[in-house]
């Protein structure tokens, strides 16, 4: 059993390497112009009133993530919106400042 003792640390090494690889893949949050933010706001309001499905791209932990769903609530002053994702039908509360792009499906 002592012979195989040094290989017991291998899973931790793989975990550490995966963390390094993930950190290298991180991207900074894109900065949006005032015009882009205004266009996203119009698209969110339209999707809310017409109950149309949207593609949401948002920034989370160094990654840009795209999901589909339906907008349920928008609060421009409170920097908040709520959407129901298409896959699990769960309510997701998110900050408007983390939003990168909104497109109608």
Secondary structure, DSSP 8 states (H G I E B T S, - for coil): -GGGGGGGGHHHHHHHHHHHHHHHH--------HHHHHHHHHHHHHHHHHT-EEEEEEEETTEEEEEEEEEEEEETTTTEEEEEETTT--EEEE-GGGEEEEEE-
